[in-house]
């Protein structure tokens, strides 16, 4: 590596080649509008999939699942990972599988 490149990396604290365009910085701690919409969509899907579970329980489960990924630097897969975690938790709590008649393609 050329000394000029190394000095630039030391000066900025990161290497330009190592930066991830999908990564969030520490200043971006609040959810984006897209993430908020994804939470609402996930809650709606899981309420339909688990009609016997109280709506507040579904919302709390989804919220906890998203919180588990709060520190994730790359946010692209957080919605699907959080939904899977929520489905697993709700299935375990109810001892059943979801009603999947209206889910997915």
N, C-alpha and C positions, 0 to 999 in steps of 0.2 A: 504494500500500500504506500502511496506517495506521502511524504511528510505533510504536504499542504492539505491533503484529504484528512489525514489523522488529526491535524490541528483544528480543522473545521469541525470534526466530530467532537473533539474535546471542548471546543468553544460553545457549541450548541447543546451538548449533553446527549445528543443522539446522532446516529449516522443517518443521512438522508436515505440510504438504501434500506435501512431497517424500519423506517416509518411505515405504518399501516394506514392506508387511507380510510379504512372502515373503523379504525380504533377511536375510542372516545378519550378525551383528556380528562384530567381531574376537575377541570372547570365545568365539564358537561355532566354534572351529577343529576340533573333533573331529566325526566323522561321526555323524549321527543313526542310531537303530536302523532307520529306514526306508531310509536310504542303504545301510547294511550289508546289509540284506535284498536290496536291489536289486543290489548287487555280487554276492552269492551267486547270485541268479537269473540275472544276466547271464552269469556264469561257467558255470553249468550249461547254459544255452542254447547258448553258444558251444562248449562241449565236445562237445555233441551235434551241432552244425552242422559242426564241424571235427574229426572223430574221428581223423584222421591226425596232428593236432598234439598234442604232449605237453601234458598237463594243466597242468604248471608254466608252460609258455609261455603258455597261454591265461590263467591267473591273473595272470601278470606283465603281459601285454598289457592286460587289463582294469584292473589296478591303475594302470598308467601312464596309461591313458585317463582314469580318475577323477582322478588327480593333476593332470592338465592343467587340470581345472576346479576345483581346490581353492580358488582365490581368487574364484570366481564368487559374486557377491552374491545373485543370484536362483538358487535351487537347483532350481526346479520341473522344468526340462528337462535337468538334468545326467545323469540315468540314460539317457535316449534318446540324447543327444549322445555320451556315453561309449561306449554300445553300438555306435553307428554308427562311431565312430572305431576301436573294437576290431575290428569286422568288416572294415573297410577295411584295417587293418594285417595281420590274419590272412589275408585274401584275397591281399594283395600278397606276403606271405611264402610262401604256398603256391602262388601262381600259379593259383589256382582259385577257383571260387565255392563257397559253403557248401552243404551238404546241407540244403535248406530243407523237407524233407518234414514235419517236426513243428513248424515255426515259424509263429507268428501265426494269425490267424483265417482 
